[in-house]
Structure formats: structure tokens, C-alpha cells
Amino acid sequence: MESSLISLRFEDFAKACKQESTGRLWRRVQLDTLFSIRGYDGNPIFYPLKIYVDKDNNIYVLDVHTPAVLKFSPRGSFLKKFGKGRGQGPGEFQSPIDFSVSFDGYIYVSDIATHLVTIFDPYGNVLKALRTDGIPGHIAGISKREFVVQRFGVGKMFQKYSVDGNLLSSFGEFLKEQYSYAIPIGVKMASVDKEIYCAFVMGGYILAYDVNGALKYFCETIDRFPFPEMKVTQSREKDANVVSVTLDPNAPVSALDISVSDSLLYILAGTASKKEGGVVIDVYHKNNGRYLYSFKFSKMSDTEGVQSCVVSGEYIYTAEILKDGNTCVRKYKFKVYKD
């Protein structure tokens, strides 16, 4: 077995713009808790990996241990369940890693174990279960006809598909190593007006694509974390060469989640939140990726950590792991002050 370390450098393909600010510009925030969601129909939410809020303020939760996408009303009442476990038939999951809701209410769920993207209509009916080229990672539903998925495979990082399974385009060239290895880079995604906004989980970069897959901008985040080294291991199994790629699991985390509201792009910071002992949200302009300011707030006394965060209008939604091992989704009303 042979192993080697490779330092990844984005300038091989893409040169990232730098932020003007050399550090975080803090703004004061007022936060009022409106309600918490701890379960549905007598069942707990086991592990809320991601949340999403649609244009009607309905709340969606990906519970990866159920596994299913759960839909709640703006006031927190349970409405519908999309999918179930086992991963053997239509609408069944094994290890869902991400989901997205298009502007017209269609649900897209990517499963890293079954290698399928499952599409639901707004009423919970399974429309399609598609096998994409490569392993599907994070996903952004554009409409009831199209979606973009991050692929874990050799080549370009993102693929745009029709719901019929036709590959419409591929884009995303950042590293020369992309054409040699399937690099396990996590990229959080959000879609607004058919444009795609992305944040690298590790490495400190944000980017945006227009409706045609053309790069609008590629910028450093305010953290400017170096990208983690990539360990490549080659071994021989059953007369075949096997190549595995891993990233340093202890590398700094720049983005745990991404959301877009009006003209602003919100990033839930990972390592910075841990350092501050609370929740740190960095704010950028969605049109050019320019850093604007940050705000932070303390975790609730019963909260161990925040998994996912969505900012929508005057509300913040969080998926929280509690100190007693339970979980909840909380809705807050917030206001940011310039002073």
C-alpha cells in the first residue's frame, strides 16, 4: 500500500478574488425565539442534518436517521413526510446527504449510498429516482424540470440534469487533480432565480453560477482557511488497483451551511462558531461575493451545536443538537444593527 500527500491549490484553474476586509466586521443582533420543533406525530427528529425554508415559509427538515424529509408549516405544525428508510424501492433512502426544494415545490434528495437522486412532487409522490454520473453529493433544485448536483467523481465538479435523467451540462473546474482523482470536497449549495450559490465546507471559498453554468464570481471567504491536504492511497485488491482519497478531518471548517435572502448571502461559519462559543453568520453580497459583515449569537442553554442554519427575511431557522442527546429545529426573529 502506497500513500502520498498532495497540496491542493485552486490557482491551478481558478484564481479567487480576495476580500477587502482583513477581519470580521461585527454587528449587533437582537434575537427572539418564536418556537421549537422537537418531533412530529409522536416521533422525535433524530438527526436534522439540513433545513430549508420555502417561499411560503414552510420548514423542511432532512432527518438522516429516519430517514426522510419532513415538512412543517410556518408555525411549526407537521404537514408531510417525503420518503422513508431501507433504500430498496421508490422513495426509499439509505444515506441521504442533502436535499433541495425548487421554487415550484419539487423536492430533490441525493443519497450517497444508493447513488440516486430522488424527485418528489409537492404532494409527496415519487416522480423519478435517477442515477447520475458519479456519486451525487450536495444538490440544488432549480425547477420541476431541472436540478444541479455536486458529483464525487473524476472531472468537473457540478452537473445539471433534466428530470428525465438527461445530462444538460457540466461545469466547475478548480483543481488540476480533479481529472486524476475523485476528490471528496463538500460544497454547500443554494438556488435562487435559477442561479447557483456555493460554499466550500473546507477551504474558505464561495462562488456563484448563472442560469447557463457560467461562473459569476469565485471569492475567498473572510476566514481564508488553506485547503486541507489530500491523502492518496493506492492498494491492490483482487488483481485491481484501488485508489482512495481522504482529506484531513481536523482541517478548519469555513461553511456549515449557506442560504440566500434578498440581496444577501449568509454563511454559517464552522470553526469560527466553535471559537466564539456560539453561532457565527458571515454575510456577503450575493451578486459579487463581497464580504459585508458578521453577527453572532449565543446558543440556547440546552444546545450543544448547530448543524444547519437558514436566514429568510426577518427570521433565522436552526437545526440544533441538544446536550441531552435530543434535537430540535428553532425559529427566531432577528434584527441586525449597524451600530
C-alpha positions in Angstrom: 0.0 0.0 0.0 1.4 3.4 -1.0 0.3 6.8 0.3 1.2 10.3 -0.7 0.1 13.8 0.3 -1.0 16.4 -2.3 -1.4 20.1 -1.6 -4.4 21.4 -3.4 -4.2 24.8 -5.0 -7.2 26.5 -6.6 -5.0 28.8 -8.7 -4.3 25.8 -11.0 -7.6 26.6 -12.7 -9.4 29.4 -10.9 -7.9 32.5 -9.3 -10.1 33.5 -6.3 -10.8 37.2 -5.6 -9.7 38.4 -2.2 -11.9 40.3 0.3 -11.1 43.9 1.1 -11.6 43.4 4.9 -8.8 41.8 6.8 -11.0 40.5 9.6 -14.7 40.2 10.7 -16.7 43.4 10.9 -19.1 42.6 13.8 -22.7 43.9 14.0 -25.0 43.6 17.0 -28.0 41.3 16.6 -31.3 41.0 18.5 -32.8 37.6 18.6 -36.2 36.5 19.8 -37.1 32.8 20.0 -40.5 32.1 18.4 -40.9 28.3 18.8 -39.1 24.9 18.7 -39.9 21.8 16.7 -38.9 18.6 18.5 -40.8 15.9 16.6 -43.8 15.0 14.5 -46.8 12.7 15.1 -45.3 11.5 18.3 -41.9 10.7 16.7 -38.7 12.6 17.5 -36.4 14.2 15.0 -33.4 12.0 15.3 -30.7 13.9 13.4 -31.6 17.1 11.5 -28.7 17.3 9.0 -30.2 20.2 7.0 -33.2 22.5 7.0 -34.8 24.6 4.3 -37.5 27.3 4.2 -39.6 27.8 1.0 -41.2 31.0 -0.4 -44.3 30.3 1.7 -42.2 30.0 4.9 -42.8 26.3 5.2 -40.0 24.5 7.0 -38.3 21.3 5.7 -36.0 19.1 7.7 -33.8 16.3 6.5 -33.7 13.7 9.3 -30.9 11.3 8.1 -31.7 8.7 10.8 -35.4 8.3 9.9 -34.5 8.8 7.0 -36.9 11.3 5.4 -37.6 14.9 4.6 -40.2 16.4 7.0 -42.3 19.4 6.1 -43.8 21.8 8.7 -46.0 24.8 8.5 -44.6 28.4 9.2 -46.0 27.9 12.8 -44.3 24.5 13.2 -47.2 22.1 12.6 -46.3 18.9 10.9 -47.6 18.7 7.3 -46.0 15.9 5.3 -43.2 13.3 5.1 -41.2 12.7 2.0 -39.5 9.3 1.7 -38.6 6.5 4.1 -35.8 4.1 5.0 -34.4 0.8 3.7 -33.3 2.1 0.3 -34.8 -0.7 -1.7 -37.7 0.8 -3.6 -39.0 4.1 -5.0 -38.7 7.0 -2.4 -36.6 4.9 0.0 -33.3 6.2 1.3 -30.2 4.7 2.9 -27.8 7.6 3.4 -29.4 10.9 2.2 -26.7 13.6 2.3 -28.6 16.6 1.0 -31.9 17.8 -0.3 -33.3 20.9 -2.1 -36.7 22.4 -2.8 -37.3 24.2 -6.1 -39.2 27.4 -6.3 -42.2 25.5 -7.5 -42.2 23.0 -4.6 -40.4 19.9 -6.0 -38.2 18.0 -3.6 -34.8 16.7 -4.7 -32.9 14.3 -2.4 -29.4 12.9 -3.1 -28.4 9.6 -1.5 -24.7 8.9 -1.2 -25.2 5.2 -0.5 -27.7 4.3 -3.3 -26.1 6.8 -5.7 -29.6 8.1 -6.6 -31.3 11.4 -6.8 -35.0 11.0 -5.9 -37.5 13.6 -7.0 -40.9 14.2 -5.3 -43.7 16.4 -6.4 -45.2 18.9 -3.8 -47.7 16.3 -2.7 -45.2 13.6 -1.7 -45.4 11.4 -4.8 -42.2 9.9 -6.2 -41.7 11.2 -9.7 -38.2 9.8 -10.5 -35.2 8.1 -9.0 -32.2 8.9 -11.2 -28.7 7.5 -11.2 -26.2 10.3 -12.0 -22.7 10.1 -13.4 -20.5 9.8 -10.3 -21.7 9.8 -6.7 -24.3 12.6 -6.0 -23.3 15.0 -3.3 -25.0 18.3 -2.4 -27.9 19.3 -4.7 -29.8 22.4 -5.8 -33.3 22.1 -7.3 -33.8 24.7 -10.0 -37.4 23.9 -11.1 -39.7 20.9 -11.6 -37.7 20.2 -14.7 -34.0 20.7 -13.8 -31.5 20.3 -10.9 -27.8 20.7 -10.3 -25.8 18.2 -8.3 -22.3 18.1 -7.0 -20.6 15.0 -8.2 -18.0 13.0 -6.3 -16.1 11.7 -9.3 -13.2 12.5 -11.7 -13.8 15.6 -13.9 -15.9 18.7 -13.5 -17.5 19.2 -10.1 -21.1 20.1 -11.0 -23.7 18.6 -13.3 -27.0 19.9 -14.5 -29.7 17.4 -15.3 -33.3 17.3 -16.5 -35.8 15.3 -14.5 -35.7 12.8 -17.3 -32.1 12.0 -16.4 -30.5 13.8 -19.4 -27.2 15.4 -18.6 -27.6 19.0 -19.8 -24.2 20.5 -18.8 -21.1 20.0 -16.7 -19.1 22.8 -15.0 -16.8 23.6 -12.2 -13.0 23.4 -12.8 -10.9 24.4 -9.9 -8.1 21.9 -9.4 -5.9 20.0 -11.9 -6.3 17.0 -9.5 -10.0 16.8 -10.4 -9.0 15.0 -13.6 -7.0 12.4 -11.7 -8.9 11.7 -8.5 -12.4 11.8 -7.1 -11.8 14.5 -4.5 -14.2 14.4 -1.6 -14.8 18.1 -1.4 -18.0 19.1 0.3 -19.8 22.1 -1.3 -23.0 23.5 0.2 -25.4 24.8 -2.4 -28.4 27.1 -2.7 -30.5 28.1 -5.7 -32.3 31.4 -6.3 -33.9 32.5 -9.6 -32.2 29.5 -11.3 -28.7 30.8 -10.2 -26.5 28.6 -8.0 -24.6 29.8 -4.9 -21.9 27.6 -3.4 -19.7 27.5 -0.3 -16.8 25.0 0.2 -17.1 23.3 3.6 -13.3 23.3 3.9 -11.0 25.7 2.2 -12.8 29.1 2.6 -14.3 29.8 -0.8 -17.7 31.0 -2.1 -18.8 31.1 -5.7 -21.9 31.6 -7.9 -23.0 30.4 -11.3 -25.6 32.0 -13.6 -28.5 30.0 -15.2 -26.2 28.8 -18.0 -23.5 27.5 -15.7 -21.1 30.4 -16.3 -19.1 31.4 -13.3 -20.2 34.8 -11.9 -17.6 35.0 -9.2 -15.1 32.9 -7.1 -14.0 34.5 -3.9 -12.2 33.8 -0.7 -14.3 33.9 2.5 -13.4 36.1 5.4 -11.7 33.1 7.1 -9.2 32.5 4.3 -8.5 28.9 5.5 -6.0 27.0 3.5 -7.4 24.0 1.7 -6.6 20.7 3.5 -4.0 18.3 2.2 -5.3 15.3 0.2 -4.0 11.9 1.1 -4.0 9.5 -1.8 -3.6 5.8 -1.0 -3.1 3.1 -3.7 -3.5 -0.6 -3.0 -4.0 -3.8 -4.9 -7.3 -5.7 -4.3 -8.4 -8.8 -6.4 -6.0 -8.0 -9.2 -7.1 -4.4 -9.4 -5.6 -1.1 -8.4 -7.7 0.7 -5.8 -7.2 4.4 -5.2 -8.8 6.1 -2.2 -8.7 9.8 -1.4 -9.2 11.4 2.0 -9.0 14.9 3.4 -7.7 15.9 6.8 -10.7 15.5 9.1 -9.3 18.1 11.5 -8.9 20.8 8.9 -10.8 24.1 9.7 -14.4 24.3 8.6 -15.4 27.5 6.8 -19.0 26.8 6.0 -21.6 24.5 7.6 -24.5 25.9 5.6 -25.5 28.6 3.0 -28.7 30.5 2.4 -29.8 33.4 0.3 -32.3 36.1 1.2 -33.0 39.2 -0.9 -29.5 40.5 -2.0 -27.6 38.8 0.8 -25.7 35.5 1.0 -25.5 34.0 4.5 -22.8 31.5 5.6 -23.0 29.6 8.8 -19.3 29.5 9.9 -17.9 26.3 11.3 -14.6 26.8 13.1 -15.3 30.5 13.9 -18.6 29.5 15.6 -16.7 26.9 17.7 -14.0 29.5 18.6 -16.6 32.1 19.6 -18.6 29.6 21.6 -21.8 30.4 19.8 -23.2 30.8 16.3 -21.4 33.0 13.8 -23.0 34.0 10.5 -21.0 35.8 7.8 -22.9 38.0 5.3 -21.8 38.6 1.7 -23.4 40.3 -1.3 -24.9 37.7 -3.4 -24.2 39.5 -6.7 -20.4 39.7 -6.4 -19.4 37.7 -3.3 -18.1 40.8 -1.4 -17.9 40.4 2.4 -20.2 42.8 4.2 -20.3 42.0 7.9 -20.8 39.2 10.5 -23.0 38.7 13.5 -23.0 36.2 16.3 -25.4 35.0 19.0 -25.2 32.6 21.9 -26.5 29.1 21.7 -29.5 28.3 23.8 -28.5 26.8 27.2 -29.7 23.3 26.2 -27.8 23.4 22.8 -24.6 21.5 22.1 -24.2 22.6 18.5 -26.0 23.9 15.3 -26.0 21.7 12.3 -27.8 23.8 9.8 -29.0 27.4 9.5 -31.3 29.3 7.1 -31.8 33.0 7.0 -35.1 34.0 5.3 -36.3 37.6 5.6 -36.5 38.6 9.2 -36.2 35.0 10.5 -33.4 32.6 11.3 -34.0 28.9 11.5 -31.6 26.5 13.1 -31.2 22.7 13.4 -29.7 22.0 16.8 -28.2 19.1 18.6 -29.1 19.3 22.3 -26.9 18.5 25.3 -29.2 15.7 26.4 -28.8 13.9 23.0 -32.1 15.1 21.6 -32.5 17.5 18.7 -34.8 20.4 17.7 -35.4 22.9 15.0 -35.8 26.5 16.2 -37.3 29.6 14.6 -36.1 33.1 15.7 -37.0 36.6 14.7 -33.9 38.7 14.3 -32.7 42.3 13.6 -29.2 43.4 12.8 -28.0 46.8 14.0 -25.2 48.8 12.3 -24.0 50.5 15.5 
